[in-house]
Amino acid sequence: MLRKSSLVAVLFALVAFAHADNIVDEIIARVNDWIITRADLQRGTQATQEELRQRFPGEWQARWSEAQKNVLRDLIDQKLLLEKGKQLGITGDTEVIKRLNELRQQMSLASIDDLEKEAAKQGVSFEDFKDQIRTNVITQQVIGREVGGRLHITNEDVQNFYSQHQKDMAAPETIQLREILVSTQPLQKNVPDKDKAATQPEDQTHVKEAEAKANQLLDQLRKGANFEDLAKKNSDGPTAAQGGDLGEFKRGELPSSRSWPTNSPASLRSKTLATGSARLSTCKNWSRQPALT
């Protein structure tokens, strides 16, 4: 779980822009009774960049070269939506309170006042933060009422769109693997890595106990137990803290000893469990085949 300070930094990134009250900001656009200042444009730029970093961490800069052309246009669209929201009497007050309370609960804070204090620690104006939430709420509700309420999309429309854009939606097949390792030897004490077993003659009693434990875990998985939770509590491997996560793999990246499963999530899991009996691996660990999640 992210620390409070880290989570606040991410959530407040959209409004973490310092400005002095004694500086007259430059107006760069007018939208009816609304104005857009250079500070607004800079905040919009920072917000767009932060969103791209979150969504595309490895390629956000390449996407930014195209997205930056739309920042001012998006701000103009936003002002038009806010004006329409005012005409429709949409204030967003209730939703703002609801979202602030959800954020407070996610961060395990006792009150909204504590949330405001967390914002202050990040050098963020809490009022600016609430205004940003309010703006998002109003624009979403206006779009939902004025646009979404008038749309009627049939199954045929969906199928036609998919057929026309199928190549754009194509992505390589990937699977995520997890593992649970049960050591056949006693673990060394005071050794950080859980997978470092003591180098001593193998105790057949311990081997049998390890095999029994592995089969017991496998039985729990077949009955629907959560693989990630079991891995955190029972795995002796280095991935235990991450719930046994081995990462994602594309077709062709898995060792030849592992066949590529079918596409259905249900069949992925059943295939894994059916072939995942406990076995003795070459690294002297009782292991089960990784689960796909």
SEDOVO-867346 format. One record per residue (C-alpha): chain; residue in one letter; residue number from 1; z, x, y. Coordinates in Angstrom, 2 decimals. Example, Ala and Ser with C-alpha at 12.3 -4.5 7.8 and 13.67 -1.06 7.14 Angstrom:
REM SEDOVO-867346
("A" "A" 1 (7.80 12.30 -4.50))
("A" "S" 2 (7.14 13.67 -1.06))
REM end
This chain:
REM SEDOVO-867346
("A" "M" 1 (0.00 0.00 0.00))
("A" "L" 2 (-0.85 1.31 3.45))
("A" "R" 3 (1.99 2.34 5.68))
("A" "K" 4 (2.75 0.02 8.56))
("A" "S" 5 (1.55 2.52 11.15))
("A" "S" 6 (-1.76 3.07 9.36))
("A" "L" 7 (-2.37 -0.64 8.92))
("A" "V" 8 (-1.61 -1.35 12.55))
("A" "A" 9 (-3.95 1.43 13.62))
("A" "V" 10 (-6.80 -0.18 11.70))
("A" "L" 11 (-6.09 -3.73 12.79))
("A" "F" 12 (-5.58 -2.79 16.43))
("A" "A" 13 (-8.59 -0.48 16.59))
("A" "L" 14 (-10.69 -3.17 18.25))
("A" "V" 15 (-8.42 -3.29 21.28))
("A" "A" 16 (-7.02 0.23 21.42))
("A" "F" 17 (-8.80 1.12 24.64))
("A" "A" 18 (-6.71 2.36 27.53))
("A" "H" 19 (-7.62 1.41 31.08))
("A" "A" 20 (-5.92 1.70 34.45))
("A" "D" 21 (-5.29 -1.36 36.56))
("A" "N" 22 (-6.12 0.42 39.80))
("A" "I" 23 (-9.72 1.16 38.79))
("A" "V" 24 (-12.41 -1.30 39.84))
("A" "D" 25 (-14.62 -1.70 36.79))
("A" "E" 26 (-18.39 -1.73 37.07))
("A" "I" 27 (-20.11 -5.06 36.32))
("A" "I" 28 (-23.14 -4.53 34.11))
("A" "A" 29 (-24.06 -8.17 33.29))
("A" "R" 30 (-23.37 -11.75 34.38))
("A" "V" 31 (-23.48 -14.71 32.02))
("A" "N" 32 (-23.12 -17.88 34.09))
("A" "D" 33 (-19.48 -17.77 35.26))
("A" "W" 34 (-18.62 -14.83 33.01))
("A" "I" 35 (-19.02 -11.12 33.69))
("A" "I" 36 (-19.40 -8.16 31.35))
("A" "T" 37 (-17.98 -4.86 32.60))
("A" "R" 38 (-18.58 -1.31 31.52))
("A" "A" 39 (-15.12 -1.37 29.96))
("A" "D" 40 (-16.17 -4.43 27.92))
("A" "L" 41 (-19.23 -2.53 26.75))
("A" "Q" 42 (-17.16 0.48 25.78))
("A" "R" 43 (-14.70 -1.70 23.86))
("A" "G" 44 (-17.62 -3.41 22.13))
("A" "T" 45 (-19.04 -0.02 21.25))
("A" "Q" 46 (-15.74 1.14 19.78))
("A" "A" 47 (-15.31 -2.12 17.85))
("A" "T" 48 (-18.79 -1.87 16.33))
("A" "Q" 49 (-18.29 1.76 15.38))
("A" "E" 50 (-14.93 0.98 13.77))
("A" "E" 51 (-16.44 -1.88 11.78))
("A" "L" 52 (-19.24 0.38 10.55))
("A" "R" 53 (-16.74 3.08 9.55))
("A" "Q" 54 (-14.79 0.54 7.52))
("A" "R" 55 (-17.84 -1.00 5.82))
("A" "F" 56 (-20.05 2.08 5.41))
("A" "P" 57 (-17.81 5.17 5.50))
("A" "G" 58 (-20.50 7.50 4.21))
("A" "E" 59 (-23.38 6.36 6.36))
("A" "W" 60 (-21.94 4.66 9.42))
("A" "Q" 61 (-23.50 7.12 11.87))
("A" "A" 62 (-27.00 6.41 10.60))
("A" "R" 63 (-26.38 2.67 10.92))
("A" "W" 64 (-24.87 3.12 14.37))
("A" "S" 65 (-28.15 4.48 15.77))
("A" "E" 66 (-29.61 1.02 15.16))
("A" "A" 67 (-26.52 -1.10 15.83))
("A" "Q" 68 (-25.84 0.38 19.27))
("A" "K" 69 (-28.97 -1.34 20.60))
("A" "N" 70 (-27.33 -4.72 19.98))
("A" "V" 71 (-23.88 -4.15 21.49))
("A" "L" 72 (-24.67 -5.58 24.94))
("A" "R" 73 (-26.68 -8.45 23.48))
("A" "D" 74 (-23.78 -9.31 21.17))
("A" "L" 75 (-21.40 -9.36 24.15))
("A" "I" 76 (-23.73 -11.73 25.99))
("A" "D" 77 (-23.91 -13.99 22.93))
("A" "Q" 78 (-20.13 -13.88 22.73))
("A" "K" 79 (-19.75 -15.04 26.35))
("A" "L" 80 (-22.18 -17.91 25.76))
("A" "L" 81 (-20.18 -18.98 22.70))
("A" "L" 82 (-16.91 -18.80 24.66))
("A" "E" 83 (-18.42 -20.97 27.38))
("A" "K" 84 (-19.55 -23.51 24.79))
("A" "G" 85 (-16.08 -23.42 23.23))
("A" "K" 86 (-14.58 -24.24 26.62))
("A" "Q" 87 (-16.93 -27.21 26.97))
("A" "L" 88 (-15.91 -28.43 23.51))
("A" "G" 89 (-12.21 -28.00 24.25))
("A" "I" 90 (-11.71 -25.32 21.60))
("A" "T" 91 (-8.69 -23.16 22.50))
("A" "G" 92 (-7.95 -21.44 19.20))
("A" "D" 93 (-4.19 -21.52 19.93))
("A" "T" 94 (-3.09 -22.77 16.50))
("A" "E" 95 (-5.34 -20.39 14.59))
("A" "V" 96 (-4.18 -17.40 16.68))
("A" "I" 97 (-0.55 -18.11 15.80))
("A" "K" 98 (-1.50 -18.57 12.15))
("A" "R" 99 (-3.36 -15.25 11.97))
("A" "L" 100 (-0.61 -13.35 13.74))
("A" "N" 101 (1.89 -14.75 11.27))
("A" "E" 102 (-0.33 -13.77 8.33))
("A" "L" 103 (-0.55 -10.26 9.72))
("A" "R" 104 (3.24 -10.15 10.17))
("A" "Q" 105 (3.73 -11.16 6.52))
("A" "Q" 106 (1.22 -8.59 5.27))
("A" "M" 107 (3.15 -5.87 7.09))
("A" "S" 108 (6.54 -7.19 5.88))
("A" "L" 109 (7.82 -7.67 9.42))
("A" "A" 110 (10.63 -10.08 10.24))
("A" "S" 111 (9.16 -11.62 13.38))
("A" "I" 112 (6.22 -11.70 15.78))
("A" "D" 113 (8.37 -9.62 18.15))
("A" "D" 114 (8.40 -6.88 15.51))
("A" "L" 115 (4.62 -7.11 15.29))
("A" "E" 116 (4.42 -6.68 19.06))
("A" "K" 117 (6.64 -3.60 18.80))
("A" "E" 118 (4.33 -2.12 16.17))
("A" "A" 119 (1.41 -2.65 18.54))
("A" "A" 120 (3.32 -0.93 21.34))
("A" "K" 121 (3.89 2.09 19.07))
("A" "Q" 122 (0.12 2.40 18.79))
("A" "G" 123 (-0.32 2.16 22.55))
("A" "V" 124 (-2.00 -1.22 22.25))
("A" "S" 125 (-1.57 -4.18 24.56))
("A" "F" 126 (-0.38 -7.07 22.40))
("A" "E" 127 (-1.92 -9.55 24.84))
("A" "D" 128 (-5.30 -7.81 24.49))
("A" "F" 129 (-4.90 -7.96 20.73))
("A" "K" 130 (-4.19 -11.71 20.83))
("A" "D" 131 (-7.15 -12.24 23.17))
("A" "Q" 132 (-9.40 -10.46 20.69))
("A" "I" 133 (-8.19 -12.74 17.89))
("A" "R" 134 (-8.64 -15.79 20.14))
("A" "T" 135 (-12.19 -14.74 21.00))
("A" "N" 136 (-13.06 -14.35 17.32))
("A" "V" 137 (-11.52 -17.73 16.48))
("A" "I" 138 (-13.34 -19.61 19.24))
("A" "T" 139 (-16.74 -18.05 18.52))
("A" "Q" 140 (-16.39 -18.74 14.79))
("A" "Q" 141 (-15.40 -22.35 15.37))
("A" "V" 142 (-18.23 -22.93 17.83))
("A" "I" 143 (-20.76 -21.52 15.39))
("A" "G" 144 (-19.27 -23.57 12.58))
("A" "R" 145 (-19.42 -26.77 14.60))
("A" "E" 146 (-22.70 -26.35 16.44))
("A" "V" 147 (-24.72 -24.48 13.84))
("A" "G" 148 (-23.10 -24.86 10.43))
("A" "G" 149 (-22.59 -28.60 10.89))
("A" "R" 150 (-26.31 -29.14 11.39))
("A" "L" 151 (-27.56 -26.98 8.54))
("A" "H" 152 (-28.67 -28.48 5.27))
("A" "I" 153 (-29.61 -25.83 2.73))
("A" "T" 154 (-30.93 -26.99 -0.62))
("A" "N" 155 (-30.90 -25.11 -3.90))
("A" "E" 156 (-34.65 -24.75 -3.51))
("A" "D" 157 (-34.15 -23.04 -0.14))
("A" "V" 158 (-31.71 -20.62 -1.70))
("A" "Q" 159 (-34.03 -19.85 -4.59))
("A" "N" 160 (-36.99 -19.32 -2.27))
("A" "F" 161 (-34.98 -16.96 -0.06))
("A" "Y" 162 (-33.82 -15.00 -3.07))
("A" "S" 163 (-37.35 -14.72 -4.44))
("A" "Q" 164 (-38.65 -13.45 -1.10))
("A" "H" 165 (-35.83 -10.92 -0.61))
("A" "Q" 166 (-35.06 -9.93 -4.18))
("A" "K" 167 (-36.00 -6.29 -3.60))
("A" "D" 168 (-33.74 -6.11 -0.55))
("A" "M" 169 (-30.78 -7.29 -2.63))
("A" "A" 170 (-31.43 -4.96 -5.55))
("A" "A" 171 (-28.69 -2.43 -6.31))
("A" "P" 172 (-28.10 -0.09 -9.25))
("A" "E" 173 (-25.93 -1.41 -12.07))
("A" "T" 174 (-22.42 -0.01 -11.92))
("A" "I" 175 (-19.23 -0.43 -13.90))
("A" "Q" 176 (-15.68 0.59 -13.08))
("A" "L" 177 (-13.68 2.31 -15.80))
("A" "R" 178 (-9.93 2.55 -16.32))
("A" "E" 179 (-7.96 4.40 -18.98))
("A" "I" 180 (-4.53 4.50 -20.59))
("A" "L" 181 (-3.48 7.77 -22.21))
("A" "V" 182 (-0.46 7.99 -24.53))
("A" "S" 183 (0.65 11.57 -25.20))
("A" "T" 184 (1.36 12.68 -28.78))
("A" "Q" 185 (3.72 15.37 -27.54))
("A" "P" 186 (6.85 15.21 -25.37))
("A" "L" 187 (6.07 15.71 -21.70))
("A" "Q" 188 (7.47 18.77 -19.96))
("A" "K" 189 (10.30 18.08 -17.54))
("A" "N" 190 (9.95 18.82 -13.84))
("A" "V" 191 (6.17 19.09 -14.12))
("A" "P" 192 (4.30 17.09 -11.43))
("A" "D" 193 (1.26 16.21 -13.55))
("A" "K" 194 (2.11 13.66 -16.21))
("A" "D" 195 (-0.69 14.85 -18.50))
("A" "K" 196 (0.80 18.34 -19.02))
("A" "A" 197 (2.34 18.07 -22.47))
("A" "A" 198 (4.61 20.73 -23.89))
("A" "T" 199 (2.78 23.37 -25.91))
("A" "Q" 200 (4.80 23.17 -29.10))
("A" "P" 201 (4.13 22.25 -32.76))
("A" "E" 202 (3.09 18.64 -33.10))
("A" "D" 203 (5.84 16.31 -34.27))
("A" "Q" 204 (4.30 13.81 -36.70))
("A" "T" 205 (7.08 11.34 -35.96))
("A" "H" 206 (6.17 11.42 -32.27))
("A" "V" 207 (2.48 11.13 -33.17))
("A" "K" 208 (3.15 7.93 -35.12))
("A" "E" 209 (5.27 6.56 -32.28))
("A" "A" 210 (2.47 7.31 -29.83))
("A" "E" 211 (-0.09 5.60 -32.04))
("A" "A" 212 (2.15 2.55 -32.39))
("A" "K" 213 (2.60 2.41 -28.61))
("A" "A" 214 (-1.16 2.69 -28.03))
("A" "N" 215 (-1.86 -0.14 -30.48))
("A" "Q" 216 (0.90 -2.23 -28.88))
("A" "L" 217 (-0.69 -1.75 -25.46))
("A" "L" 218 (-4.08 -2.65 -26.86))
("A" "D" 219 (-2.64 -5.85 -28.33))
("A" "Q" 220 (-1.18 -6.78 -24.92))
("A" "L" 221 (-4.58 -6.23 -23.32))
("A" "R" 222 (-6.30 -8.42 -25.88))
("A" "K" 223 (-3.81 -11.16 -24.98))
("A" "G" 224 (-4.77 -10.93 -21.31))
("A" "A" 225 (-2.31 -8.42 -19.83))
("A" "N" 226 (-3.35 -6.71 -16.59))
("A" "F" 227 (-4.85 -3.31 -17.45))
("A" "E" 228 (-3.99 -1.73 -14.11))
("A" "D" 229 (-0.33 -2.73 -14.34))
("A" "L" 230 (-0.04 -1.45 -17.92))
("A" "A" 231 (-1.65 1.86 -16.96))
("A" "K" 232 (0.77 2.39 -14.06))
("A" "K" 233 (3.78 1.74 -16.29))
("A" "N" 234 (2.68 3.36 -19.56))
("A" "S" 235 (-0.11 5.92 -19.13))
("A" "D" 236 (0.71 9.62 -19.50))
("A" "G" 237 (-2.57 10.62 -17.86))
("A" "P" 238 (-3.17 11.92 -14.33))
("A" "T" 239 (-4.69 8.58 -13.29))
("A" "A" 240 (-1.55 6.54 -14.03))
("A" "A" 241 (-0.57 6.09 -10.37))
("A" "Q" 242 (-4.04 4.69 -9.68))
("A" "G" 243 (-3.83 2.20 -12.54))
("A" "G" 244 (-5.95 4.43 -14.79))
("A" "D" 245 (-8.90 4.28 -12.39))
("A" "L" 246 (-11.73 6.65 -13.41))
("A" "G" 247 (-14.15 5.44 -10.75))
("A" "E" 248 (-17.53 3.71 -10.84))
("A" "F" 249 (-20.44 4.83 -12.99))
("A" "K" 250 (-24.14 4.03 -12.83))
("A" "R" 251 (-26.36 3.56 -15.86))
("A" "G" 252 (-27.05 6.94 -17.41))
("A" "E" 253 (-23.89 8.58 -16.04))
("A" "L" 254 (-21.67 7.71 -19.00))
("A" "P" 255 (-21.45 10.08 -21.99))
("A" "S" 256 (-23.85 9.24 -24.79))
("A" "S" 257 (-20.88 8.29 -26.99))
("A" "R" 258 (-20.33 5.21 -24.80))
("A" "S" 259 (-22.94 2.48 -24.98))
("A" "W" 260 (-23.78 0.57 -21.81))
("A" "P" 261 (-22.32 -2.96 -22.06))
("A" "T" 262 (-24.06 -6.19 -21.20))
("A" "N" 263 (-24.02 -7.58 -17.66))
("A" "S" 264 (-21.59 -10.46 -18.12))
("A" "P" 265 (-18.04 -9.58 -16.96))
("A" "A" 266 (-16.64 -11.53 -19.90))
("A" "S" 267 (-18.74 -9.63 -22.41))
("A" "L" 268 (-17.85 -6.34 -20.72))
("A" "R" 269 (-14.18 -6.92 -21.36))
("A" "S" 270 (-14.59 -8.31 -24.89))
("A" "K" 271 (-16.82 -5.42 -25.91))
("A" "T" 272 (-14.35 -2.88 -24.57))
("A" "L" 273 (-11.36 -4.43 -26.30))
("A" "A" 274 (-13.16 -4.96 -29.57))
("A" "T" 275 (-14.05 -1.26 -29.86))
("A" "G" 276 (-10.97 0.07 -28.10))
("A" "S" 277 (-8.65 0.80 -31.01))
("A" "A" 278 (-6.23 3.66 -30.54))
("A" "R" 279 (-7.55 7.05 -31.64))
("A" "L" 280 (-6.52 10.70 -31.49))
("A" "S" 281 (-8.51 12.51 -28.84))
("A" "T" 282 (-9.38 16.21 -28.71))
("A" "C" 283 (-6.80 16.77 -25.95))
("A" "K" 284 (-3.99 15.65 -28.27))
("A" "N" 285 (-3.50 12.30 -26.57))
("A" "W" 286 (-3.57 8.90 -28.12))
("A" "S" 287 (-6.24 7.12 -26.10))
("A" "R" 288 (-8.02 3.81 -25.93))
("A" "Q" 289 (-11.52 3.30 -24.68))
("A" "P" 290 (-11.51 2.74 -20.88))
("A" "A" 291 (-11.48 -0.87 -19.73))
("A" "L" 292 (-14.08 -2.24 -17.39))
("A" "T" 293 (-12.84 -4.17 -14.39))
REM end
